[in-house]
Amino acid sequence: MRRAARVVGRALRTPVTGPARGIRKVTHAQGAGESGLGRLIELHGVNGAGDVMITVALASTVFFSVPTDEARGRVALYLAVTMLPFTLLAPVVGPLLDRLPHGRRAAMAGSMLARAVLALVLSGAVATGSLEMYPAALGVLVASKAYGVVRSAVVPRLLPQGFSLVKANSRVTLGGLLATGVAAPVGAGLQMIGPGWPLYGACLLFLGGAFLSFRLPPKVDSARGERRALLAADEQHLAAAVDARWDPVTTDDRTDDKTDSTDNKEEEKDRDRDGERGKGKEKEKERRRKGPGLRTVGPAVTHALAANACVRCQSGFLIFFLAFLLREHPLTGQSAAVSLAVVGVAAGAGNALGTAVGAWLRARAPEVIIVTVVGALVAVAVSAAVFFGAAVVAVLGAVAGFTQALAKLSLDALIQRDVPELVRTSAFARSETLLQMAWVVGGAIGIALPLRGPLGLSVGALIVALGWLTTVRALLASARRGASHPRVA
């Protein structure tokens, strides 16, 4: 009897433990298990699955459950009440978390627990149509942003031997995409049971994520030597950064040292007679440490960030514009839901392919990669506007997803190459904030435009073309020069 019970129990566990072992084997490959990166990949997968569950529930409530005109008003209200305040709060999230560098695991767990609670709040709001849905959705966005900022700070601490930051980010991102692809149909199935069921699933996932957060290695809480980055590339700030930061002793400090060594006794007498003079010098040194002496990211990173911002703006535009356009005018012979699914799957496949290609390229000539993929996106976007049709729209979605993934990984490579380690975390956080704001602006434009396919795709092509034309020369010039300055460990 006991043997039979063990056999039955083993048979019931196998469908769960078998895939779990397979996932663990993949995520912990190439030293990722020993460094702790594998656990972060699993955590990011849980995070992506929970977020997509909430997205499914909100999309069904805000978008699919009402006529198109009313849906446009609801989505616009959603952007105004949630995304707009989020763009104002997002720049604050990074600096606030910078003040708590030694609690990154707790911060990630707190983000998970906050979204678990907010998912339960949303489950009641979507069932009744209450306005509580909007502030709760804003809370989910802020908590998700906080997780993203902390994750960017954690990845460099978990690099296996021989891993570049781009390869590690690619693996983490790909894990999240795969988890999202699995969770999306599950969320749609739960939505058929009831509007609150995807949110219950999200709550359970985030509770599991809070547990996984504390399973990360303790070394992720370390922030030794990290400082903030300044997103600027002008010569004045760049020179100030070099003078005030990269040399352990600045020119003025060396001059003061020489004066002290030649006439030390007289200097001590002067300080005794006039204490304010010494205080003034200390204040000047402190000002130079904290003021314009913040390290800048350099021109290559700022131009790459501008190109990525235009790509992200076009992404937000296409998501909202095509969502309403395909709902009103589906692809030939298909329903609105199927049409949206086709474009969404194409974009997701392109994004996953771009992530995989980024890991394979391993940050070879990132400026050239950005120029190439964004230029290709411009060509496809213009073609889609001229030859508007079902197949062209699907191809545009795939190319847009591929470009967004590969251009972002190339931006990460430039940050890794050109930004010193001391401020690299802050540079990642600030770049993510700017890209999120660009996405919101693009989404607002997509909602406001009339539902005319060629017109809308022409606007989308114009957005990304502006980004490409204004950055191509600078990026190619930077590629010829190489790294703008050496990395500082």
C-alpha positions as CSV (number, residue, x, y, z in Angstrom):
1,M,0.0,0.0,0.0
2,R,2.8,2.4,0.9
3,R,4.7,1.5,-2.2
4,A,1.6,2.2,-4.3
5,A,1.1,5.6,-2.6
6,R,4.7,6.5,-3.3
7,V,4.3,5.5,-7.0
8,V,1.2,7.7,-7.3
9,G,2.8,10.6,-5.5
10,R,5.9,10.3,-7.8
11,A,3.6,10.3,-10.8
12,L,1.8,13.4,-9.6
13,R,5.0,15.2,-8.8
14,T,6.7,14.5,-12.1
15,P,4.7,16.9,-14.3
16,V,5.7,19.7,-11.9
17,T,9.2,18.7,-10.8
18,G,10.3,17.6,-14.3
19,P,9.8,21.0,-15.9
20,A,11.1,22.7,-12.8
21,R,14.4,20.8,-13.0
22,G,14.7,21.6,-16.7
23,I,14.2,25.3,-16.0
24,R,16.7,25.3,-13.2
25,K,19.2,23.5,-15.4
26,V,18.8,26.2,-18.1
27,T,18.9,29.2,-15.8
28,H,21.8,28.0,-13.8
29,A,24.0,27.1,-16.8
30,Q,27.5,28.5,-17.5
31,G,28.2,29.4,-13.9
32,A,24.9,31.4,-13.4
33,G,24.0,29.0,-10.6
34,E,27.2,29.6,-8.6
35,S,27.1,33.4,-9.1
36,G,23.4,33.8,-8.2
37,L,22.4,35.0,-11.7
38,G,20.2,32.0,-12.2
39,R,18.1,32.9,-9.2
40,L,17.6,36.4,-10.5
41,I,16.5,35.0,-13.9
42,E,13.9,32.9,-12.1
43,L,12.8,35.9,-10.1
44,H,12.5,38.0,-13.2
45,G,10.4,35.4,-14.8
46,V,8.0,35.4,-11.9
47,N,7.9,39.2,-12.1
48,G,7.1,39.2,-15.8
49,A,4.4,36.5,-15.4
50,G,2.7,38.5,-12.6
51,D,2.8,41.7,-14.6
52,V,1.3,40.2,-17.6
53,M,-1.6,38.7,-15.5
54,I,-2.4,42.2,-14.3
55,T,-2.1,43.5,-17.9
56,V,-4.6,40.9,-19.1
57,A,-7.1,41.8,-16.4
58,L,-6.8,45.6,-17.0
59,A,-6.9,45.2,-20.8
60,S,-10.1,43.2,-20.6
61,T,-11.7,45.8,-18.3
62,V,-10.5,49.0,-19.9
63,F,-10.3,48.0,-23.6
64,F,-12.3,45.0,-24.6
65,S,-15.4,45.3,-22.5
66,V,-16.7,48.5,-24.0
67,P,-17.3,50.0,-27.5
68,T,-14.3,51.5,-29.3
69,D,-15.1,55.2,-28.7
70,E,-15.7,54.6,-25.0
71,A,-12.5,52.4,-24.9
72,R,-10.5,55.3,-26.3
73,G,-11.8,57.5,-23.5
74,R,-11.0,54.9,-20.9
75,V,-7.5,54.3,-22.1
76,A,-6.9,58.0,-22.3
77,L,-8.1,58.3,-18.7
78,Y,-5.9,55.4,-17.7
79,L,-2.9,57.2,-19.2
80,A,-3.8,60.5,-17.6
81,V,-4.5,59.0,-14.1
82,T,-1.8,56.4,-14.0
83,M,0.9,56.8,-16.6
84,L,1.2,60.6,-16.4
85,P,1.7,60.7,-12.6
86,F,4.0,57.7,-13.1
87,T,6.3,59.7,-15.4
88,L,6.5,62.3,-12.6
89,L,7.2,59.8,-9.9
90,A,9.6,57.5,-11.8
91,P,12.5,60.0,-11.6
92,V,12.1,60.0,-7.9
93,V,12.1,56.2,-7.5
94,G,15.7,55.7,-8.5
95,P,17.2,58.3,-6.1
96,L,15.0,57.1,-3.2
97,L,16.3,53.6,-3.7
98,D,19.8,54.9,-4.0
99,R,19.5,56.0,-0.4
100,L,18.8,52.4,0.6
101,P,21.5,50.5,-1.2
102,H,22.0,47.9,1.5
103,G,18.5,46.6,1.3
104,R,18.1,45.6,-2.3
105,R,16.7,42.2,-1.6
106,A,14.2,43.7,0.8
107,A,13.3,46.4,-1.8
108,M,12.6,43.8,-4.4
109,A,10.5,41.7,-1.9
110,G,8.7,44.9,-0.9
111,S,7.9,45.6,-4.6
112,M,6.5,42.1,-5.0
113,L,4.4,42.3,-1.8
114,A,3.0,45.7,-2.7
115,R,1.9,44.4,-6.1
116,A,0.4,41.3,-4.4
117,V,-1.8,43.5,-2.3
118,L,-2.6,45.9,-5.1
119,A,-3.7,42.9,-7.3
120,L,-6.3,42.0,-4.7
121,V,-7.5,45.6,-4.6
122,L,-7.7,45.6,-8.4
123,S,-9.7,42.3,-8.3
124,G,-12.5,44.1,-6.5
125,A,-12.2,47.2,-8.6
126,V,-12.5,45.5,-12.0
127,A,-15.5,43.6,-10.9
128,T,-17.4,46.7,-9.9
129,G,-15.8,49.2,-12.3
130,S,-14.7,51.4,-9.3
131,L,-12.4,54.3,-9.8
132,E,-10.1,52.6,-7.3
133,M,-8.7,50.7,-10.3
134,Y,-6.7,53.8,-11.5
135,P,-4.7,54.6,-8.4
136,A,-4.2,50.9,-7.8
137,A,-2.8,50.6,-11.3
138,L,-0.5,53.5,-10.7
139,G,0.8,51.8,-7.5
140,V,1.5,48.7,-9.6
141,L,3.5,50.7,-12.1
142,V,5.5,52.5,-9.4
143,A,6.2,49.2,-7.7
144,S,7.2,47.6,-11.0
145,K,9.5,50.6,-11.7
146,A,11.1,50.1,-8.3
147,Y,11.8,46.5,-9.1
148,G,13.3,47.4,-12.4
149,V,15.7,49.9,-10.9
150,V,16.8,47.5,-8.2
151,R,17.2,44.7,-10.8
152,S,19.5,46.9,-12.9
153,A,21.7,47.5,-9.8
154,V,21.7,43.8,-8.9
155,V,22.8,42.3,-12.3
156,P,26.4,43.6,-12.2
157,R,26.8,42.0,-8.7
158,L,25.9,38.5,-10.1
159,L,28.0,38.3,-13.2
160,P,29.5,34.8,-13.7
161,Q,33.1,34.5,-14.7
162,G,33.5,35.5,-18.3
163,F,30.0,37.0,-18.6
164,S,29.6,40.5,-20.0
165,L,26.8,42.7,-18.6
166,V,25.0,42.6,-22.0
167,K,25.0,38.8,-22.0
168,A,23.7,38.7,-18.5
169,N,21.0,41.2,-19.2
170,S,20.0,39.3,-22.3
171,R,19.6,36.1,-20.4
172,V,17.6,37.8,-17.7
173,T,15.4,39.6,-20.3
174,L,14.9,36.4,-22.3
175,G,13.8,34.6,-19.1
176,G,11.2,37.3,-18.5
177,L,9.9,37.1,-22.1
178,L,9.5,33.4,-22.0
179,A,7.7,33.5,-18.7
180,T,5.4,36.3,-20.1
181,G,4.7,34.2,-23.2
182,V,3.6,31.3,-21.0
183,A,1.6,33.4,-18.5
184,A,-0.3,35.4,-21.1
185,P,-2.5,32.5,-22.4
186,V,-2.9,31.3,-18.8
187,G,-4.2,34.8,-17.8
188,A,-6.6,34.8,-20.8
189,G,-7.9,31.4,-19.7
190,L,-8.4,32.7,-16.1
191,Q,-10.2,35.8,-17.5
192,M,-12.8,33.5,-19.0
193,I,-13.6,32.2,-15.6
194,G,-14.0,35.7,-14.1
195,P,-12.5,39.2,-14.3
196,G,-10.8,38.8,-11.0
197,W,-9.1,35.5,-11.6
198,P,-6.0,36.7,-13.4
199,L,-5.4,39.1,-10.5
200,Y,-5.7,36.3,-8.0
201,G,-3.0,34.5,-10.1
202,A,-0.9,37.6,-10.1
203,C,-1.2,37.8,-6.3
204,L,0.1,34.3,-5.9
205,L,3.0,34.9,-8.3
206,F,4.1,38.1,-6.5
207,L,4.0,36.3,-3.1
208,G,6.3,33.7,-4.6
209,G,8.5,36.5,-6.0
210,A,8.8,38.0,-2.5
211,F,10.1,34.7,-1.2
212,L,12.5,34.3,-4.2
213,S,13.9,37.8,-3.6
214,F,15.4,36.8,-0.3
215,R,17.0,33.7,-1.9
216,L,19.3,36.0,-3.9
217,P,22.9,36.0,-2.6
218,P,23.6,38.6,0.2
219,K,26.3,40.3,-2.0
220,V,23.5,42.0,-4.0
221,D,23.0,44.3,-1.0
222,S,26.5,45.7,-1.4
223,A,26.8,49.2,-3.0
224,R,30.4,49.9,-2.2
225,G,31.6,53.0,-4.1
226,E,28.5,53.6,-6.2
227,R,27.5,57.2,-7.0
228,R,25.0,58.9,-9.2
229,A,25.4,59.5,-12.9
230,L,24.7,62.7,-14.7
231,L,23.0,62.3,-18.1
232,A,25.0,64.9,-20.0
233,A,27.5,64.9,-22.7
234,D,28.7,68.5,-23.1
235,E,32.4,69.3,-22.8
236,Q,32.0,71.5,-19.7
237,H,30.4,68.7,-17.6
238,L,32.7,66.1,-19.1
239,A,35.8,68.1,-18.2
240,A,34.4,68.7,-14.7
241,A,33.8,65.0,-14.3
242,V,37.3,64.1,-15.3
243,D,38.9,66.8,-13.2
244,A,36.9,66.3,-10.0
245,R,36.4,62.5,-10.1
246,W,38.8,60.5,-12.1
247,D,42.0,61.6,-10.4
248,P,42.3,60.7,-6.7
249,V,43.8,64.1,-6.1
250,T,42.7,67.2,-8.2
251,T,45.0,69.9,-9.4
252,D,43.9,72.3,-6.6
253,D,44.4,69.6,-4.0
254,R,48.0,69.0,-5.3
255,T,48.7,72.7,-5.1
256,D,47.4,72.8,-1.6
257,D,49.6,69.8,-0.7
258,K,52.7,71.5,-2.1
259,T,51.9,74.6,-0.1
260,D,51.4,72.6,3.1
261,S,54.7,70.7,2.6
262,T,56.7,73.9,2.0
263,D,55.3,75.9,4.8
264,N,53.4,73.6,7.1
265,K,53.9,75.5,10.3
266,E,52.8,78.8,8.9
267,E,49.7,77.2,7.5
268,E,48.8,75.7,10.9
269,K,49.2,79.2,12.5
270,D,46.9,80.7,9.8
271,R,44.2,78.1,10.5
272,D,44.4,78.8,14.2
273,R,43.9,82.5,13.6
274,D,41.3,82.2,11.0
275,G,39.1,79.1,11.3
276,E,36.7,80.2,8.7
277,R,39.4,80.0,6.0
278,G,39.8,76.3,6.7
279,K,36.1,75.7,6.7
280,G,35.8,77.5,3.4
281,K,38.4,75.3,1.8
282,E,36.7,72.2,3.1
283,K,33.3,73.4,1.8
284,E,34.9,74.1,-1.6
285,K,36.3,70.6,-1.8
286,E,33.0,69.1,-0.8
287,R,31.2,71.2,-3.4
288,R,33.5,69.9,-6.0
289,R,32.9,66.4,-4.9
290,K,29.1,66.7,-5.1
291,G,28.5,69.4,-7.6
292,P,29.6,69.5,-11.2
293,G,32.0,66.6,-10.4
294,L,29.3,64.0,-11.1
295,R,30.5,61.7,-13.8
296,T,28.8,62.1,-17.1
297,V,27.8,59.2,-19.4
298,G,29.5,60.7,-22.5
299,P,28.2,61.5,-26.0
300,A,28.0,58.0,-27.3
301,V,25.6,57.0,-24.5
302,T,23.4,60.1,-24.8
303,H,23.0,59.7,-28.6
304,A,22.3,56.0,-28.2
305,L,19.7,56.9,-25.5
306,A,18.1,59.5,-27.8
307,A,17.8,56.8,-30.6
308,N,16.3,54.3,-28.1
309,A,13.9,56.9,-26.8
310,C,12.5,57.4,-30.3
311,V,12.2,53.7,-30.8
312,R,10.4,53.4,-27.5
313,C,8.1,56.3,-28.4
314,Q,7.2,54.5,-31.6
315,S,6.6,51.3,-29.7
316,G,4.1,53.1,-27.4
317,F,2.5,54.7,-30.4
318,L,2.1,51.4,-32.3
319,I,0.7,49.6,-29.3
320,F,-2.2,52.0,-28.7
321,F,-2.8,53.0,-32.4
322,L,-2.9,49.5,-33.7
323,A,-5.0,48.3,-30.8
324,F,-7.8,50.6,-31.7
325,L,-7.2,50.4,-35.5
326,L,-7.4,46.6,-35.5
327,R,-10.4,46.5,-33.2
328,E,-12.3,48.8,-35.6
329,H,-10.8,47.4,-38.8
330,P,-9.5,43.8,-38.2
331,L,-7.1,42.0,-40.5
332,T,-8.8,40.4,-43.5
333,G,-11.0,37.5,-42.5
334,Q,-10.0,37.7,-38.8
335,S,-11.7,39.0,-35.7
336,A,-10.4,41.9,-33.7
337,A,-9.0,39.6,-31.0
338,V,-7.2,37.4,-33.5
339,S,-5.8,40.4,-35.4
340,L,-4.4,41.9,-32.2
341,A,-3.0,38.5,-31.2
342,V,-1.2,38.1,-34.6
343,V,0.5,41.5,-34.3
344,G,1.3,40.9,-30.6
345,V,2.8,37.5,-31.2
346,A,4.9,38.9,-34.1
347,A,6.2,41.7,-31.9
348,G,6.9,39.3,-29.0
349,A,8.8,36.9,-31.4
350,G,10.8,39.8,-32.8
351,N,11.6,41.0,-29.3
352,A,12.8,37.5,-28.2
353,L,14.9,37.2,-31.4
354,G,16.5,40.5,-30.8
355,T,17.4,39.5,-27.2
356,A,18.9,36.3,-28.4
357,V,20.9,38.0,-31.2
358,G,22.1,40.6,-28.7
359,A,23.5,37.8,-26.4
360,W,25.2,36.2,-29.4
361,L,26.8,39.5,-30.7
362,R,28.2,40.2,-27.2
363,A,28.2,44.0,-27.6
364,R,30.2,44.1,-30.9
365,A,30.2,47.7,-32.2
366,P,27.0,48.8,-30.3
367,E,26.9,52.2,-32.1
368,V,26.9,50.4,-35.5
369,I,24.2,48.0,-34.3
370,I,21.9,50.8,-33.2
371,V,22.4,52.7,-36.4
372,T,21.7,49.5,-38.5
373,V,18.6,48.2,-36.7
374,V,17.0,51.6,-36.3
375,G,17.7,52.4,-39.9
376,A,16.1,49.1,-40.9
377,L,13.0,50.0,-38.7
378,V,12.7,53.3,-40.5
379,A,12.7,51.5,-43.9
380,V,10.1,49.0,-42.8
381,A,7.9,51.7,-41.1
382,V,7.9,53.8,-44.3
383,S,7.1,50.7,-46.4
384,A,4.2,49.9,-44.0
385,A,2.8,53.4,-44.3
386,V,3.0,53.2,-48.1
387,F,1.9,49.6,-48.6
388,F,-0.5,49.4,-45.7
389,G,-1.9,45.8,-45.3
390,A,-2.3,42.9,-42.9
391,A,1.1,41.2,-43.7
392,V,3.0,44.5,-43.6
393,V,1.6,45.4,-40.2
394,A,2.6,42.0,-38.8
395,V,6.1,42.5,-40.3
396,L,6.3,46.0,-38.8
397,G,5.4,44.6,-35.4
398,A,8.1,41.9,-35.6
399,V,10.8,44.4,-36.8
400,A,9.8,47.0,-34.1
401,G,10.1,44.3,-31.4
402,F,13.5,43.1,-32.8
403,T,14.8,46.7,-33.0
404,Q,13.6,47.7,-29.5
405,A,15.3,44.7,-27.9
406,L,18.6,44.9,-29.8
407,A,18.9,48.7,-29.6
408,K,18.3,48.5,-25.8
409,L,20.9,45.8,-25.4
410,S,23.4,47.9,-27.4
411,L,22.6,50.9,-25.1
412,D,23.4,48.7,-22.2
413,A,26.7,47.8,-23.8
414,L,27.6,51.4,-24.2
415,I,26.7,52.2,-20.6
416,Q,28.9,49.3,-19.6
417,R,31.8,50.4,-21.8
418,D,31.7,54.2,-21.3
419,V,30.3,54.7,-17.8
420,P,32.5,53.9,-14.8
421,E,31.3,51.2,-12.5
422,L,30.9,53.7,-9.6
423,V,27.9,55.4,-11.4
424,R,26.8,52.7,-13.8
425,T,23.8,51.7,-11.7
426,S,22.5,55.2,-11.6
427,A,23.0,55.6,-15.4
428,F,20.8,52.5,-16.0
429,A,18.1,53.8,-13.7
430,R,17.9,57.2,-15.3
431,S,18.0,55.8,-18.9
432,E,15.1,53.5,-18.0
433,T,13.1,56.4,-16.7
434,L,13.6,58.4,-19.9
435,L,12.6,55.5,-22.1
436,Q,9.4,55.0,-20.1
437,M,8.5,58.6,-20.5
438,A,9.0,58.3,-24.2
439,W,6.7,55.3,-24.3
440,V,4.0,57.3,-22.6
441,V,4.3,60.2,-25.0
442,G,4.0,57.8,-28.0
443,G,1.0,56.1,-26.5
444,A,-0.8,59.5,-26.0
445,I,-0.1,60.3,-29.7
446,G,-1.5,56.9,-30.7
447,I,-4.7,57.5,-28.8
448,A,-5.3,61.0,-30.2
449,L,-4.8,60.2,-33.9
450,P,-7.8,59.3,-36.1
451,L,-8.0,55.6,-37.1
452,R,-6.5,55.8,-40.6
453,G,-3.9,53.2,-41.2
454,P,-1.6,54.9,-43.6
455,L,-1.7,58.2,-41.7
456,G,-1.0,56.5,-38.4
457,L,1.9,54.5,-39.7
458,S,3.3,57.6,-41.4
459,V,3.4,59.3,-38.0
460,G,5.1,56.2,-36.5
461,A,7.7,56.2,-39.2
462,L,8.3,60.0,-38.7
463,I,8.9,59.4,-35.0
464,V,11.6,56.8,-35.5
465,A,13.1,58.6,-38.5
466,L,13.7,61.7,-36.5
467,G,15.6,59.7,-33.9
468,W,17.7,58.0,-36.5
469,L,18.5,61.1,-38.5
470,T,19.5,63.1,-35.5
471,T,21.9,60.5,-34.1
472,V,23.3,58.5,-37.0
473,R,26.3,60.8,-37.6
474,A,27.3,61.1,-33.9
475,L,27.0,57.4,-33.3
476,L,29.1,56.4,-36.3
477,A,31.7,59.0,-35.3
478,S,31.7,57.5,-31.8
479,A,32.1,54.0,-33.3
480,R,35.2,55.2,-35.2
481,R,36.7,56.8,-32.1
482,G,35.9,53.8,-29.8
483,A,35.4,54.2,-26.0
484,S,35.2,57.9,-25.0
485,H,37.1,57.3,-21.8
486,P,38.4,54.3,-19.9
487,R,36.1,52.4,-17.5
488,V,36.9,52.8,-13.8
489,A,36.4,49.8,-11.6
